[in-house]
Amino acid sequence: MLKLALQSVWARRLTAGLTLLAVAISVTLLLGVERVRTQAREGFANTVSGTDLIVGARSGQVNLLLYSVFRIGNPTNNVGWQAYQAIKQQPGIAWTIPLSLGDSHKGFRVLGTTGDYFTHLKYGQQQPLQLREGRPFQTPFEAVLGAQVAEKLGYRLDQPIVIAHGAGNTSFSEHDNLPFKVVGILAPTGTPIDRTIHVPLAGIEAIHLGWDTGRHSKNVTAEQALAEDLTPKSITAFMVGLNNRILAFQLQRSVNTYPNEPLMAILPGAALQELWSLMSVAETALAVIAGFVVVAGLIGMLTTLLAGLNERRRELAILRSLGAGPGHLFCLLALEAVALTSLGIALGVALLYLGQGIASPWLLSRYGIQLQMGLPGSYEWQLLGVVWLAGLIIGLLPAARAYRYSLSDGMTIRV
């Protein structure tokens, strides 16, 4: 019976192919939306691990999280170095990582920090940063590249790089008088770290010597810069690790009420939850749209089966004359719908992996979303099961009509 159903579909391969394509595209869209949603969440959640607080200028906690961790957007203000040092000395703090943003190199963000960044920063499941090549920076004009920066720009160890003023993709103001030397390349992490160039805070301070109100007023040599006091005047934000996480709320309250300047401390997990709540409307809208596309594809299949059923009454009558009963014809039509749905699902999954392979590099470079090539997850299998079951139910309608035709027509067509 299944072989006969497949042969019947093949005999009408043009209309069946179009129906198959509609189902496949709807399945690809449905799974694609779900995969991007889940893996984007996983990627965001894996970016920072083991950090108890993030401190920055007072603004929204989502904004602070985005620019300090994900390199998205810009801060409303900076944190004074004296305020950083005062908070750093508070009891219960195990370590801090200062962060200074604002410069770039060929579209990649430059992050000024200290050696504690490579010692204490964790990602994923408490995984430490690993160097694929070289070592961490030690002097002001050394740089450590993220894996994607090195791969995309083709950089190697000991290569000089020039940092540009500002965070845009294109800059007309470069710090070409003080180039940095690449001394290390990090192993891939699947986080924004891969798209970041890491330099010492002293290097960030040095390249801005001779810049007045954002404009280059005089050139400074490396020797002149090293002779200056390169202690930063301010930083963008800093991460905090505590000896005991119970102290997180106490320290957060202390930072939020810091008297000398308006600061804010956030819990990364709570900020992520707020981010998901903001994104939930868009996620729901995309899921609903994908669901409607699946429904449209299945209705298209139903329309095709019903439209061709009247033309197939002669075929059904011939099958009756060959000994097929009404029940056999019912099963035949139902199996055709199941075959179309199953093939559509298979083609849709294949298109999903093809599209994922093509779109993954672009999504990673543009939005930092890394899509893993793997088997469908449990929820994706549930979605495919729902689509298959819906295809079976839809196939029962033309099957029931064919059953009725077979009873009324018998072995001859009655018009």
N, C-alpha and C positions, 0 to 999 in steps of 0.2 A: 504493500500500500504506500509506503514512504517513497519507494522508487517511482511508482506511478505518479505520486504528487510532485516529485522533483522533475520528472519528464514533462508533466503538465505545465509547471512553471517555466521550464526551458522552452517549451513551444510558444510561450508568450513572453519571451525574454526581453523584448523592448519595454513593454509596460511594467513587467516585473522588475527590470533593471532600474527604471526610474523610481518605482516604489521602494526598492531596496536602498537606493541612494538616499532617498528622503529619510528613511528610518535610520540609516547609518549616520547621516549628518546630525540628526537629532540626538542620537546616542553619544556621538563625539562631543557635541556641545554640552550635554548633560554631565558627562564624566569630566570634561575639561574644566567646567566651572567648579565642580566639586574638588578636583585635584588641585587647582590653583588656590582655592580657598584653604584647604587643609594644609597644603605644603607651605603656603605663605604664613599661616599661623605657626607651623612648626619652625620655620626659618626665623621668624621674629622671636619666638620663645627661646630658641637655641642661641641667639646672638649674645646674650649676657647671662652668665650663670655664676652663682656664688657672690654676687654683688648685693649688698644689703640696702644701700641708699645711693642715690645720685643727687648731687647738690649743684644748683645753678642759680642764675638770677631769677627773681620771682616772675613767674608767668604761668601758663597752664602746664600741668604735669605731662600731658601728652606731647606738647611742644618740646619740653625739656628732654623727654625720652627720645623723641625723633631726632633732634639734632645732635644729642650727645652720644647716642648708641647707634642709630641708623644712618647718621650723616645726611639727614633730610631736613631741609629748612635751615634757618639761621636763628641765633639767640637774640633776644631783645636787649640784653645787656651782658656785661661780663662780671666775674667774681674777682674782687680785689685780692691781691696776693696776701696781704696782711690778714684778711678775713679767712682765707684758706689755711694759713698757718695757725690761726687761733682755733679754728674748728678741728684741725688735724691733731692738736694737742689735747683734745678732750678725752677723758678716761673712757675706756671700753673700745676705742678704735684700734683695730689691728693693723690696717694699712689704708692708704689712699692712693688714688691714681689721678693726677691732674691732667686735664684735657684742654688743648688750645687749638681752636679751629679758625678758619678765615682765609687760608691760602690754598692753592691747588697746583696741579701739574697735569696738563693735557686732559682736563676734565675729571681727574681723580683728586679727591680731597686729601689735603696734607694735615696730619694730626701731630701737634707738638705734645710731648709727654715725657716721662722719665723711664728709667730702667725698671721701675716697679710694674709698669704696664706688662712687660714680658714675664714677670715673676708671678703676679697675682691674678691677672685677668684670666677668666675661664669662660668657656663657651660650651654649648651642648650639654652633655651630662658631666659637668665639672671637668671638662677636658682642658688641659693647659695648652698654651700656644707652643708650637714647635717650629723650629727653623729648618727649612729644607736645605738652605745653603747659608754659609757665612755665620755671623754672630750678631748680637744686639749692638746698637750704637754705643759708643763710649765718649766720643768727642763731639763738640757742637755741630760740625758740618758732615755728619754721617747720617745715612738714611737706611731704614729697613722697609722693604717693599712687601705689600700684600701679594698673594700668589697671582691673582688676576692681573694686577698692575704689571708684574714682571712678564706674564705670558702675553698680554695684549700688546705691550710696548716693546717686547723683545729685549728687556734689560737684563744685564748680567752683573756680577760682582765687579766692583771698582769702576763702574761706569758713572760719569758725572751727570747730574740732573740739575736743572734750573727750576726753581719754584716761582710761580706767578702770584702776583698780588690779587686777592679776591678769590671767590669760590666758583666762578662761572666756567663754562667750557672754553671760552675764549677770553684772553686777557692781553691788554696792550702794555701792562706794567709788569715787568719781570725783574726778579732779584738776580740778574745775571752776573753781578759783581761778586756774589758769594754762592757758588755752586756747591751742591752736596755730593758726596760719594756714596754709592750703594755698597753697604757692607754686609747686608743680610737679606734673605728672601724667606718669608714665612711659608709654611706648609698650608695647603688649602684648608679652609674652615667652613665654607659655605655660608659665610656671614659677611657683613659690610667690611670686616677686617681685610678681606681679600682685595677690596677695592680702595685701600687706604695706604698712603705713604706716611711712615712714622719717622719723625725726626725729634731731636732733643728740644726741650723748652728753650734752652740757651740758644739753639740755632734759630728758632723762631724770633727770639728777641734780637739776635745779631742781624738778621736780614732786614729788620725794620729800623735799624739805626740809620739816620739820615733821611727818614721819611717823616715829613711834617704834615699832619692832618690828612694822611692818606696819599700824599704826593711825594715823589722822589726829589729831594733837594740836593743831595750830594752823595758821591760814591764813597763807600767805606771798604777798605781792604780787609782780608781775613785777619791779618796781624793787628790792625787797628781795632777790629771788633773784639778779638780775644783779650785785648788790653782793657776793655770796658767792663763795667759791672753788668753781667748778662742775667741778673735776677729778674724774672718777669714782674711786670707791674700788675698784670691781671691775667686771668685764665678764663676759658669759656665755661667750664664745669669741672667737677671731679667726682670720682666714684669712691665709695667707702665700704670697707669690709670690717665687720665687728667681731669682737671676741665672743660675744653672746648675742644672738639675734633678738633676745628679749629686750635688749636695749634700743632696738630700732625706733620704736615709737617715742621713747624718751629723747633720743638724739634728734629725731625729726622735729619734735616740738621745740627743742633748743635752737635748731637752725632756723626754723620758721619765725622765731621770735628774736633772732639775732639783732641787736640794737644798732649796729654801726652801718649796715646796708641791707637793703631788701633781698633776702635769699629765700630759697625754697628747697626742701629735701623731699624726694619722692621715693616710694617703694616701687622698684621696677615691675613686680608682679601686679600690683594694683594699677599702675599706669597702663600696663598691657591690657588689663581687663577693661579699662575705660576706653582704650583704643578699639578693642573688639566690639564694645557696645556701640561706638560711633559708626563702625563699619557694618554692623549687623543689618541695618536697613538696606545698604547696597548689596550685601551678600544675599539677603532674602529676595530682593528684586531680581538679581541675576538667576537665582535658583528657580524662581517662578517663571521667568522668561524661558529658561531652559526646559522646564516642565511643559510649558505651552507648546514649545517647538516639538517635543516628543509627542504630545497629544495631536498636533497638526500632522506629524508624520504618520501616526497610526490611523488617523481619520482618512488621510490620503490613501493608505493601503486599503481601508474598508471601502472607500469610494471606488477604487480600481477593481476590487473583487466583485462588488455589487454591480458595477457598470458592465463588467464582462460576463456576468452570470447569465443574462438573457441571451447573449450570443452563444453561450455554451450549452444551451438546452438540447441542441442536436447531439453534442458530444455526450451529455448525460444520458440521453435516450439510447445512444449506441452502447454505452456502458451497461445500461439496464438490459439491453438485448443480449449482452454477453454474460449475463448472470449476476451483475452487481445489484445488490439490494439497496433500498433507501438508506440504510445504515452505513453501507460502504461509501455511498456518495457523500453522506454527512461527514464521515471520517476523512474522505479525500479532500474536501474543501477546508476542513479544519487543519489538516496537515499542511496544506498549501500555505495557509496563513502562518502557521508555526514555522514552516521552512523559511518564509520570507522574513519573519521577525528574527529568527536565529541567525540567518545569514546577514541580516542588517546589523544585528548586534556585533557579530564577528567583524564585519567590515568597519563598523563604527569604532571598535576597540583598536583595530589596525590603523585607522586614520588618526585616532587619538595619539598613538605612539609616534606616528610619522610627524604629526603637527607638533608634538612635544619635542621631538628631536630637532625640528627646525626652529621652534620658538624659544627653546631653553636658553641658548646663548644670548639672545636679545633681551629676554626677561631678566637674566642674571646681570647683564651689563647696565640695563636701563633702570630696573626697579629692585635689583638685589634679590629676586625670587628665584631660588634654585629648585627646579623640578626634578625629582628623582625618577629614573626609569625603573619601574618595578611592577610586579603583578598588582592587579586591582586589590584594594583593601576590602575589609568585610562590608563596610557601608556601600562601597561601589558595587560589590557583588549583589547586595540587596537591591540597589537601584536597577541593575541589569535584570534581576529576577522579577521586579515589578514590571519592567518594560516587556519582558517575555510573557508574563502572565496576562498583561493587558493585550498583547498581540493575540494570545490564545483566545481570550474572551471576545475580542473583535472578530476573530475568525469564526466564532460560533454563529454569528448573524448570517453571513452568506451561506454557511453550512446548513443552517436550519431552513433557509429559503430553498437551497438545492434539494433538501429532503422533501420539502413540500412539492416542489416541481416534479420530483421523481414519482411521488404518489399520484399527482393529478395527470401527468403526461403518460405514465407507464413507459412503454417502449416506443411510443410515437409522440411527436410534438403536437400539442394542442395550443393553437393560437387564440 
